[in-house]
């Protein structure tokens, strides 16, 4: 896309790209059709290395035959404990092709969690990334009697390991080649015999209110979503995608791996989570998909860079983003953009905005997609002002990802309209958003009572999100049912709206509003370490570590200023009166954060109960 006002020309496709009613059927058909074309790329030793469809097919075939040589039977389960890597995809497709059920485990999970997930899923094979993940598996394997083998992707540091239960991925592929030579047609017979209604994958929920629940998806639900995505955010073999979100989360599994498998879009795997800003500039994706935390981080980087620029550069940016905002406002309102303003916007792009897009790495993006958590409407408008449409989608693990999408008429603050493959409605009694369709999961593993609580007798999935729908069919989430705050004065408050506004600040990473049955609202806030450290250095604020940074009076004053800006947008009863800065820089490895980098509201409130009480009694 060249300009924002061309948004209506974004294509959606209605035909089937690759036939097949199971994931393996689509994959093996795609391998034949695309052959020597490149599907995946990974960066190793500073060089981007391609994986063609033929190479991918050969590797998956060998791994699948290796599993069969180990006695892996249709319907058995295998788990994958690894970061987002090419090998993750190979193992996943091999398990499915062999007729098995594939389950992902977050690499940040502790050994006790690995034990629970392997036990609950009844995994007989466990793939692990490296020695660090292997240590977790070895710590709990004696309590996993079903577990037959552990397969290691990266054997660096493990060459002297002698353990009959542990095998390298290379050794498994060697076993597979021998099995393939003796049983040439066995794998094809396996995947062709798969019933589309049979269980394909398990995706465990984050477990913020108890132990994680294994959401079960059949091949049918996954293929339904796969076909449906092409109706809403069409992609092509010419597209470049970035793979960096956890593959055990439904967003990257469905919207990344499986959708790219279907469309042929190239998947580029980042080196590690810390290199995302660098890698995205190298990849320059044509379709950029991320969670709000990533989009907020990119915006913050630009904001800080502008503050550090010279006066002329600052003036140029303010003029250019002002022009872009005028264009975005007209386009978002469905009004035509005058010719003179179009000319000004082209100049703004040439002078400033294209450089901003290159700084982020979205200069080739036809559009951006955000999901998995709420995002500030102002942030959506900012990306549109750069000339890149940002589409917010909404869904959940239980709906195989997307259930609502944003058509060409973008409405910031809304999650869009119901996707054509499912129904979405508001429960008139509770305001809860309900979903029904062939993309809805088949239940929670080993938890029939929880399944019955979630899917009612008429097939409606109760999502737990509270929302509204307007006359045009656009849905808006107001909050989670369990997160709505009722103050001591009886006022209903939706905390996410205030939190999203504050996260638009370059100095704030996340926030949790507190106030249920309390006389006023308070907030727990996590600062953006990089940007606040830069502020402290520029203003000669002494600090020795992250904790001391959060205690500095100047930093508290900085955050108070950001809170005051947000408070001005809300009624008095909805304003934050006091706040506490978390003194620990949280990462995905900390229990307070979900794998998609959202603060777990209930856990945070429990863990920081003394600090919360101090805001009401101090």
C-alpha positions as CSV (number, residue, x, y, z in Angstrom):
1,X,0.0,0.0,0.0
2,X,1.4,3.4,-0.9
3,X,-0.9,5.7,1.0
4,X,-3.4,5.5,3.9
5,X,-6.3,6.7,1.7
6,X,-5.9,3.6,-0.4
7,X,-7.0,1.5,2.5
8,X,-10.2,0.4,0.7
9,X,-8.1,-1.4,-1.9
10,X,-6.7,-3.9,0.6
11,X,-7.7,-7.3,-0.8
12,X,-9.4,-10.1,0.8
13,X,-9.5,-13.5,-0.9
14,X,-12.5,-15.9,-0.9
15,X,-11.0,-18.9,-2.7
16,X,-9.1,-21.8,-1.1
17,X,-5.3,-21.2,-1.4
18,X,-4.2,-24.7,-0.7
19,X,-6.7,-27.6,-0.4
20,X,-6.8,-29.9,2.6
21,X,-9.1,-30.5,5.6
22,X,-6.3,-31.2,8.1
23,X,-3.1,-29.3,8.9
24,X,-0.9,-32.1,7.5
25,X,-3.0,-32.3,4.3
26,X,-2.5,-28.6,3.7
27,X,1.2,-28.7,4.5
28,X,2.1,-31.7,2.2
29,X,0.0,-30.2,-0.6
30,X,1.9,-26.9,-0.2
31,X,5.2,-28.7,-0.2
32,X,4.4,-30.2,-3.6
33,X,3.1,-26.9,-5.0
34,X,5.8,-24.6,-3.8
35,X,8.8,-26.9,-3.9
36,X,12.0,-24.8,-4.2
37,X,10.4,-21.5,-3.1
38,X,11.5,-20.2,0.3
39,X,9.1,-20.5,3.2
40,X,11.2,-19.8,6.3
41,X,14.4,-17.9,7.1
42,X,16.5,-17.9,10.3
43,X,19.5,-15.9,11.3
44,X,22.6,-17.9,12.3
45,X,26.1,-16.6,12.8
46,X,25.0,-13.2,11.4
47,X,23.6,-14.7,8.1
48,X,20.0,-15.2,7.2
49,X,19.6,-18.8,6.0
50,X,16.6,-19.9,3.9
51,X,14.4,-23.0,4.3
52,X,12.6,-24.0,1.1
53,X,9.4,-25.9,1.1
54,X,11.2,-29.0,-0.2
55,X,13.9,-28.7,2.6
56,X,11.1,-28.2,5.2
57,X,9.2,-31.2,3.9
58,X,12.4,-33.4,4.0
59,X,13.1,-32.4,7.6
60,X,9.5,-32.9,8.7
61,X,9.4,-36.3,7.0
62,X,12.5,-37.5,8.7
63,X,11.4,-36.3,12.1
64,X,8.0,-37.9,11.7
65,X,9.5,-41.2,10.6
66,X,11.9,-40.9,13.5
67,X,8.9,-40.6,15.9
68,X,7.3,-43.6,14.2
69,X,10.6,-45.6,14.7
70,X,10.3,-44.8,18.4
71,X,6.8,-46.3,18.5
72,X,4.8,-43.0,18.4
73,X,1.2,-43.9,17.6
74,X,-1.7,-41.9,16.2
75,X,-3.5,-39.9,18.9
76,X,-0.4,-39.9,21.2
77,X,0.8,-36.5,22.5
78,X,4.1,-34.8,22.2
79,X,5.2,-31.5,23.9
80,X,7.6,-28.8,22.6
81,X,9.6,-26.8,25.2
82,X,11.4,-24.1,23.2
83,X,11.6,-20.6,22.1
84,X,10.2,-19.6,18.7
85,X,12.6,-21.5,16.3
86,X,12.4,-23.2,12.9
87,X,12.9,-26.5,14.8
88,X,9.7,-25.8,16.7
89,X,7.7,-25.7,13.4
90,X,9.5,-28.8,12.1
91,X,8.6,-30.8,15.3
92,X,5.1,-29.5,15.4
93,X,4.3,-30.5,11.8
94,X,6.1,-33.8,12.2
95,X,3.9,-34.7,15.3
96,X,0.8,-33.7,13.4
97,X,1.8,-35.6,10.3
98,X,2.4,-38.7,12.3
99,X,-1.2,-38.5,13.5
100,X,-0.3,-37.2,16.9
101,X,-1.3,-34.3,19.1
102,X,1.1,-31.4,19.5
103,X,1.4,-29.3,22.7
104,X,3.6,-26.3,23.4
105,X,5.3,-25.3,26.7
106,X,6.6,-21.8,27.3
107,X,10.4,-21.8,27.6
108,X,10.0,-19.5,30.7
109,X,8.0,-22.2,32.6
110,X,9.6,-23.7,35.7
111,X,10.3,-27.4,36.0
112,X,7.2,-27.9,38.1
113,X,5.1,-26.4,35.3
114,X,6.8,-28.6,32.7
115,X,5.9,-31.6,34.9
116,X,2.2,-30.5,35.2
117,X,1.8,-29.8,31.5
118,X,3.5,-33.1,30.4
119,X,1.5,-35.1,32.9
120,X,-1.8,-33.4,32.1
121,X,-1.3,-33.8,28.3
122,X,-0.1,-37.4,28.7
123,X,3.0,-36.5,26.6
124,X,5.1,-39.5,25.5
125,X,7.7,-37.4,23.6
126,X,9.2,-34.1,24.8
127,X,11.2,-31.8,22.5
128,X,13.4,-29.4,24.3
129,X,15.5,-26.5,22.9
130,X,18.8,-26.9,24.6
131,X,20.7,-27.8,27.8
132,X,18.8,-25.2,29.9
133,X,15.4,-26.7,28.9
134,X,16.7,-30.3,29.2
135,X,17.6,-29.6,32.8
136,X,14.0,-28.9,33.6
137,X,12.9,-32.1,31.9
138,X,15.5,-34.2,33.7
139,X,14.5,-32.8,37.0
140,X,10.9,-34.1,36.7
141,X,11.1,-37.1,34.4
142,X,11.0,-39.6,37.2
143,X,7.4,-38.4,37.9
144,X,6.4,-38.7,34.2
145,X,6.1,-42.5,33.7
146,X,4.5,-42.0,30.2
147,X,7.4,-40.0,28.9
148,X,9.5,-42.2,26.6
149,X,12.0,-39.9,25.0
150,X,13.4,-36.4,25.2
151,X,14.6,-34.9,21.9
152,X,17.1,-32.0,22.1
153,X,17.3,-29.4,19.2
154,X,20.6,-27.9,20.2
155,X,23.2,-30.2,21.6
156,X,25.9,-27.6,22.3
157,X,27.4,-28.4,25.7
158,X,25.7,-31.8,25.7
159,X,28.0,-33.8,23.4
160,X,29.3,-35.9,26.3
161,X,25.8,-36.6,27.6
162,X,25.1,-40.3,27.9
163,X,21.4,-40.9,28.6
164,X,19.3,-43.6,27.0
165,X,16.2,-41.5,27.2
166,X,17.7,-38.4,25.6
167,X,18.3,-38.1,21.8
168,X,19.4,-35.3,19.6
169,X,17.2,-34.0,16.8
170,X,19.9,-35.0,14.3
171,X,19.9,-38.5,15.7
172,X,16.1,-38.6,15.5
173,X,16.3,-37.6,11.9
174,X,18.9,-40.3,11.2
175,X,16.5,-42.8,12.8
176,X,13.8,-41.4,10.5
177,X,15.8,-41.8,7.4
178,X,16.3,-45.5,8.2
179,X,12.6,-46.0,8.9
180,X,11.7,-44.1,5.7
181,X,13.9,-46.5,3.7
182,X,12.1,-49.5,5.1
183,X,8.6,-48.0,5.3
184,X,8.3,-45.5,2.5
185,X,4.6,-45.0,2.4
186,X,3.9,-45.2,6.1
187,X,3.9,-41.4,6.8
188,X,1.5,-40.5,4.0
189,X,-0.8,-43.3,5.1
190,X,-0.8,-41.8,8.6
191,X,-1.7,-38.2,7.6
192,X,-4.2,-39.2,5.0
193,X,-6.0,-41.3,7.7
194,X,-6.5,-38.3,10.1
195,X,-10.1,-37.5,10.8
196,X,-10.6,-33.7,10.5
197,X,-12.7,-33.8,13.7
198,X,-9.8,-35.4,15.7
199,X,-7.7,-33.6,18.3
200,X,-4.8,-31.7,16.7
201,X,-3.2,-29.4,19.2
202,X,-3.4,-28.4,22.9
203,X,-2.9,-24.8,23.9
204,X,-2.7,-24.2,27.6
205,X,-4.2,-21.0,29.0
206,X,-2.0,-18.8,31.2
207,X,-3.6,-20.0,34.4
208,X,-4.0,-16.7,36.2
209,X,-6.8,-18.0,38.3
210,X,-5.6,-21.6,38.8
211,X,-3.8,-24.3,37.0
212,X,-3.5,-23.9,33.2
213,X,-6.3,-25.4,31.2
214,X,-5.5,-27.3,28.0
215,X,-7.7,-25.9,25.3
216,X,-8.3,-28.6,22.6
217,X,-8.5,-27.7,19.0
218,X,-9.3,-30.2,16.2
219,X,-8.0,-30.0,12.7
220,X,-11.4,-28.8,11.6
221,X,-11.3,-25.7,14.0
222,X,-7.8,-24.9,12.9
223,X,-8.5,-25.2,9.1
224,X,-11.7,-23.1,9.5
225,X,-9.7,-20.3,11.1
226,X,-6.9,-20.7,8.5
227,X,-9.3,-20.2,5.7
228,X,-11.1,-17.4,7.5
229,X,-8.0,-15.3,8.1
230,X,-7.6,-15.0,4.3
231,X,-11.0,-13.3,4.3
232,X,-9.9,-10.6,6.7
233,X,-6.1,-10.1,6.5
234,X,-5.2,-11.6,3.1
235,X,-1.5,-12.6,2.7
236,X,0.5,-13.9,-0.2
237,X,3.7,-15.7,-1.1
238,X,5.3,-12.3,-1.7
239,X,4.7,-11.3,1.9
240,X,7.4,-11.2,4.5
241,X,6.4,-12.0,8.1
242,X,8.3,-11.9,11.4
243,X,8.0,-14.8,13.8
244,X,8.9,-13.9,17.4
245,X,5.8,-14.4,19.7
246,X,5.7,-17.7,21.6
247,X,4.6,-20.5,19.3
248,X,2.8,-22.2,22.1
249,X,0.4,-19.1,22.2
250,X,-2.5,-19.2,19.8
251,X,-1.5,-15.9,18.2
252,X,1.8,-17.1,16.7
253,X,0.7,-20.7,16.3
254,X,-2.4,-19.9,14.3
255,X,-1.7,-16.4,12.9
256,X,1.9,-17.1,12.2
257,X,2.9,-20.7,11.6
258,X,-0.4,-22.2,10.2
259,X,-1.6,-19.1,8.3
260,X,1.8,-18.7,6.7
261,X,1.7,-22.4,5.9
262,X,-1.6,-21.8,4.1
263,X,-0.7,-18.6,2.3
264,X,3.0,-19.2,1.6
265,X,4.0,-16.0,3.2
266,X,7.7,-16.1,4.3
267,X,8.3,-16.6,8.0
268,X,11.4,-14.9,9.3
269,X,12.6,-16.0,12.8
270,X,14.2,-13.5,15.0
271,X,17.5,-14.4,16.7
272,X,16.0,-14.0,20.2
273,X,13.4,-11.9,22.0
274,X,16.0,-9.2,22.7
275,X,16.9,-8.7,19.0
276,X,13.3,-7.9,17.8
277,X,14.0,-4.2,17.2
278,X,17.1,-4.9,15.2
279,X,15.6,-7.9,13.3
280,X,12.4,-6.1,12.4
281,X,14.4,-3.5,10.5
282,X,16.4,-6.2,8.7
283,X,13.2,-8.2,7.8
284,X,11.1,-5.1,7.0
285,X,7.9,-7.2,7.1
286,X,5.1,-6.4,4.6
287,X,2.6,-7.5,7.2
288,X,3.5,-6.7,10.8
289,X,1.7,-8.5,13.5
290,X,2.5,-7.9,17.2
291,X,1.0,-7.4,20.6
292,X,0.3,-3.9,22.1
293,X,3.5,-4.0,24.2
294,X,5.6,-4.1,21.1
295,X,3.7,-1.3,19.3
296,X,4.0,0.8,22.5
297,X,7.8,0.2,22.6
298,X,8.3,1.3,19.0
299,X,6.3,4.4,19.6
300,X,8.3,5.2,22.8
301,X,11.6,4.8,20.9
302,X,10.4,7.4,18.3
303,X,9.1,9.8,21.0
304,X,12.4,9.7,22.9
305,X,14.4,10.1,19.6
306,X,12.4,13.2,18.7
307,X,13.0,14.7,22.2
308,X,16.8,14.2,21.7
309,X,16.8,15.7,18.2
310,X,17.6,19.2,17.2
311,X,15.0,22.0,17.0
312,X,14.8,21.8,13.2
313,X,14.2,18.1,13.3
314,X,11.6,18.4,16.1
315,X,9.8,21.0,14.1
316,X,9.9,18.9,10.9
317,X,8.5,15.9,12.8
318,X,5.7,17.9,14.5
319,X,4.7,19.3,11.1
320,X,4.8,15.9,9.3
321,X,2.9,14.0,12.0
322,X,0.4,16.9,12.1
323,X,-0.2,16.4,8.4
324,X,-0.4,12.7,8.9
325,X,-2.9,13.1,11.7
326,X,-5.1,15.3,9.5
327,X,-5.1,12.6,6.8
328,X,-5.7,9.8,9.3
329,X,-8.6,11.7,10.9
330,X,-10.3,12.1,7.5
331,X,-9.7,8.5,6.4
332,X,-10.9,7.1,9.8
333,X,-14.0,9.2,9.5
334,X,-14.7,7.9,6.0
335,X,-14.2,11.3,4.4
336,X,-12.2,12.1,1.2
337,X,-8.7,13.5,1.5
338,X,-8.4,16.8,-0.5
339,X,-5.7,16.9,-3.2
340,X,-3.6,19.6,-1.5
341,X,-3.5,17.6,1.7
342,X,-2.5,14.5,-0.2
343,X,0.4,16.5,-1.7
344,X,1.4,17.7,1.7
345,X,1.3,14.1,3.1
346,X,3.5,12.9,0.3
347,X,6.0,15.6,1.1
348,X,5.7,14.7,4.8
349,X,6.4,11.1,4.1
350,X,9.5,12.0,1.9
351,X,10.9,14.4,4.5
352,X,10.1,12.7,7.8
353,X,7.5,9.9,8.1
354,X,9.2,7.3,5.8
355,X,12.3,7.7,8.0
356,X,10.2,7.1,11.1
357,X,8.8,4.0,9.5
358,X,12.3,2.8,8.6
359,X,13.4,3.4,12.2
360,X,10.7,1.0,13.4
361,X,11.1,-1.4,10.5
362,X,7.6,-1.1,9.0
363,X,8.5,1.0,5.9
364,X,7.4,-1.9,3.6
365,X,4.3,-2.8,5.7
366,X,1.0,-2.9,3.8
367,X,-0.7,-3.0,7.2
368,X,-0.1,-3.7,10.9
369,X,-2.2,-6.0,13.1
370,X,-2.5,-5.8,16.8
371,X,-4.2,-8.2,19.2
372,X,-4.0,-10.3,22.3
373,X,-4.5,-7.3,24.6
374,X,-6.3,-3.9,24.5
375,X,-4.4,-1.0,22.8
376,X,-4.8,2.7,23.2
377,X,-6.9,4.3,20.4
378,X,-4.4,7.1,20.2
379,X,-1.6,4.6,19.4
380,X,-3.7,3.2,16.5
381,X,-4.2,6.8,15.2
382,X,-0.4,7.5,15.4
383,X,0.5,4.5,13.2
384,X,-2.2,5.5,10.8
385,X,-0.7,9.0,10.8
386,X,2.5,7.4,9.7
387,X,0.6,6.1,6.7
388,X,0.4,2.5,7.9
389,X,-3.2,1.2,8.6
390,X,-3.4,-0.6,12.0
391,X,-6.1,-3.2,12.3
392,X,-7.1,-4.4,15.8
393,X,-8.4,-8.0,16.0
394,X,-9.8,-9.8,18.9
395,X,-10.1,-13.4,19.8
396,X,-8.9,-15.9,22.3
397,X,-7.3,-19.3,22.6
398,X,-10.7,-21.0,22.6
399,X,-11.7,-19.4,19.2
400,X,-8.5,-20.3,17.4
401,X,-7.5,-16.7,17.4
402,X,-9.5,-14.1,15.5
403,X,-13.2,-13.8,16.2
404,X,-13.6,-10.1,15.3
405,X,-11.6,-8.0,12.8
406,X,-11.4,-4.5,11.6
407,X,-12.6,-4.0,8.0
408,X,-11.3,-1.2,5.8
409,X,-13.3,1.3,7.9
410,X,-11.0,1.4,11.0
411,X,-12.5,2.6,14.2
412,X,-9.9,3.1,17.0
413,X,-11.1,1.8,20.3
414,X,-13.2,-0.9,18.7
415,X,-12.3,-4.5,18.0
416,X,-14.2,-4.5,14.7
417,X,-17.0,-6.6,13.4
418,X,-17.7,-10.3,13.7
419,X,-15.5,-12.4,11.5
420,X,-17.5,-14.1,8.7
421,X,-16.8,-17.6,10.0
422,X,-18.4,-17.1,13.4
423,X,-21.2,-15.4,15.2
424,X,-20.6,-12.8,17.9
425,X,-23.2,-11.3,20.2
426,X,-23.6,-9.5,23.5
427,X,-25.5,-11.3,26.3
428,X,-28.3,-8.9,27.1
429,X,-28.4,-10.0,30.7
430,X,-24.6,-9.6,31.6
431,X,-23.1,-7.7,28.7
432,X,-20.7,-10.6,28.1
433,X,-19.4,-11.2,24.6
434,X,-20.4,-14.6,23.3
435,X,-19.0,-16.4,20.3
436,X,-20.3,-19.4,18.3
437,X,-18.9,-21.1,15.2
438,X,-16.8,-23.9,13.8
439,X,-13.6,-22.2,15.0
440,X,-14.6,-22.7,18.7
441,X,-12.5,-25.2,20.5
442,X,-13.8,-28.7,21.4
443,X,-13.3,-28.3,25.2
444,X,-10.7,-28.3,28.0
445,X,-8.6,-31.4,28.3
446,X,-9.7,-33.6,31.3
447,X,-12.0,-30.8,32.5
448,X,-15.6,-31.5,31.4
449,X,-17.1,-29.3,34.1
450,X,-15.0,-26.3,33.0
451,X,-16.0,-27.0,29.4
452,X,-19.7,-27.0,30.3
453,X,-19.2,-23.7,32.2
454,X,-17.6,-22.1,29.1
455,X,-19.7,-23.5,26.3
456,X,-23.5,-23.4,26.9
457,X,-26.1,-25.8,25.6
458,X,-26.7,-23.7,22.5
459,X,-23.0,-23.7,21.6
460,X,-22.2,-20.2,22.7
461,X,-18.7,-19.7,24.1
462,X,-18.7,-17.4,27.2
463,X,-15.5,-15.3,26.7
464,X,-15.4,-13.4,30.0
465,X,-15.1,-10.1,28.2
466,X,-17.7,-7.5,28.7
467,X,-18.5,-5.2,25.8
468,X,-21.0,-3.4,23.6
469,X,-21.9,-3.4,19.9
470,X,-23.1,-0.4,17.9
471,X,-25.6,-0.1,15.1
472,X,-23.0,-0.9,12.5
473,X,-21.9,-4.1,14.2
474,X,-18.7,-2.8,15.7
475,X,-17.9,-4.4,19.0
476,X,-16.0,-2.7,21.8
477,X,-14.6,-4.4,24.9
478,X,-15.2,-2.5,28.1
479,X,-13.4,-4.9,30.4
480,X,-13.1,-8.4,31.7
481,X,-16.2,-9.5,33.7
482,X,-14.0,-10.3,36.7
483,X,-11.9,-7.0,36.4
484,X,-14.7,-4.4,36.7
485,X,-14.2,-2.3,39.8
486,X,-17.0,-1.2,42.0
487,X,-15.8,1.5,44.4
488,X,-17.0,2.0,47.9
489,X,-19.2,4.7,46.6
490,X,-20.9,2.2,44.2
491,X,-19.3,3.6,41.0
492,X,-18.5,1.0,38.3
493,X,-15.1,1.6,36.8
494,X,-13.5,-0.2,33.9
495,X,-9.8,-0.1,34.7
496,X,-8.5,-1.2,31.3
497,X,-9.5,2.1,29.7
498,X,-7.4,4.2,32.1
499,X,-4.5,1.7,31.9
500,X,-4.4,1.8,28.1
501,X,-4.2,5.6,28.2
502,X,-1.3,5.6,30.6
503,X,0.6,2.9,28.6
504,X,0.6,5.4,25.7
505,X,3.3,7.2,27.8
506,X,6.9,6.4,26.7
507,X,7.8,6.2,30.4
508,X,5.2,3.6,31.4
509,X,5.3,-0.1,30.3
510,X,2.2,-1.3,32.2
511,X,-0.2,-0.5,34.9
512,X,-2.9,-2.1,37.1
513,X,-5.7,0.0,38.5
514,X,-6.9,-0.9,42.0
515,X,-10.1,0.2,43.8
516,X,-12.7,-2.5,44.2
517,X,-14.7,-1.6,47.3
518,X,-12.2,1.1,48.0
519,X,-12.8,4.8,48.6
520,X,-10.7,5.9,45.6
521,X,-8.6,4.5,42.8
522,X,-4.9,3.7,43.0
523,X,-2.4,2.1,40.5
524,X,0.6,-0.2,40.5
525,X,2.9,1.0,37.7
526,X,5.8,-0.5,35.9
527,X,8.1,2.1,34.3
528,X,9.9,1.7,31.0
529,X,13.5,1.1,32.2
530,X,15.3,2.3,29.1
531,X,13.4,5.6,28.7
532,X,13.3,6.4,32.4
533,X,17.0,5.7,32.7
534,X,17.6,8.1,29.8
535,X,15.5,10.7,31.5
536,X,17.5,10.3,34.8
537,X,20.8,10.6,33.0
538,X,19.7,13.7,31.1
539,X,18.5,15.3,34.3
540,X,21.4,14.2,36.6
541,X,19.2,12.0,38.7
542,X,21.4,9.7,40.7
543,X,20.5,6.0,40.7
544,X,22.4,2.7,41.1
545,X,19.9,0.1,39.9
546,X,16.3,-0.3,38.8
547,X,14.9,-0.2,42.3
548,X,16.7,3.0,43.2
549,X,15.5,4.5,39.9
550,X,11.8,3.9,40.9
551,X,12.4,5.6,44.3
552,X,13.9,8.8,42.9
553,X,11.7,11.8,43.6
554,X,12.3,13.1,40.1
555,X,11.1,9.9,38.6
556,X,8.0,9.8,40.8
557,X,7.3,13.4,39.7
558,X,7.8,12.3,36.0
559,X,5.3,9.5,36.4
560,X,2.9,11.8,38.4
561,X,2.9,14.2,35.4
562,X,2.0,11.4,33.0
563,X,-0.8,10.3,35.4
564,X,-2.1,13.9,35.6
565,X,-2.4,14.0,31.8
566,X,-4.5,10.8,31.8
567,X,-6.6,11.9,34.8
568,X,-7.6,15.0,32.9
569,X,-9.5,12.8,30.5
570,X,-11.6,11.1,33.1
571,X,-14.3,12.0,35.6
572,X,-13.2,12.8,39.2
573,X,-14.3,9.4,40.5
574,X,-12.3,7.6,37.8
575,X,-9.1,9.4,38.5
576,X,-6.0,7.9,40.2
577,X,-5.3,9.4,43.5
578,X,-2.1,7.5,44.5
579,X,0.4,5.1,42.8
580,X,3.2,2.7,43.6
581,X,6.1,2.0,41.2
582,X,7.0,-1.7,41.0
583,X,10.7,-1.9,42.1
584,X,11.5,-5.0,39.9
585,X,11.9,-4.9,36.2
586,X,9.6,-7.8,35.1
587,X,10.3,-10.0,32.2
588,X,8.4,-13.0,30.6
589,X,10.2,-15.2,33.1
590,X,8.5,-13.6,36.0
591,X,5.2,-15.0,37.2
592,X,3.5,-11.6,37.2
593,X,3.6,-11.4,33.4
594,X,1.7,-13.5,30.9
595,X,3.7,-14.8,27.8
596,X,2.2,-11.9,25.8
597,X,3.7,-9.5,28.4
598,X,0.5,-8.5,30.2
599,X,0.4,-8.0,34.0
600,X,-1.7,-10.7,35.7
601,X,-4.1,-8.4,37.5
602,X,-5.1,-10.8,40.4
603,X,-1.6,-12.2,41.0
604,X,-0.1,-8.6,41.1
605,X,-2.8,-7.5,43.5
606,X,-2.0,-10.5,45.8
607,X,1.8,-10.2,45.5
608,X,1.8,-6.5,46.2
609,X,-1.0,-6.4,48.8
610,X,1.2,-4.6,51.4
611,X,2.1,-1.8,48.9
612,X,-1.6,-1.5,47.9
613,X,-2.7,-1.2,51.6
614,X,-0.1,1.5,52.1
615,X,-1.7,3.6,49.5
616,X,-5.0,3.5,51.4
617,X,-3.6,3.8,55.0
618,X,-0.4,5.8,54.5
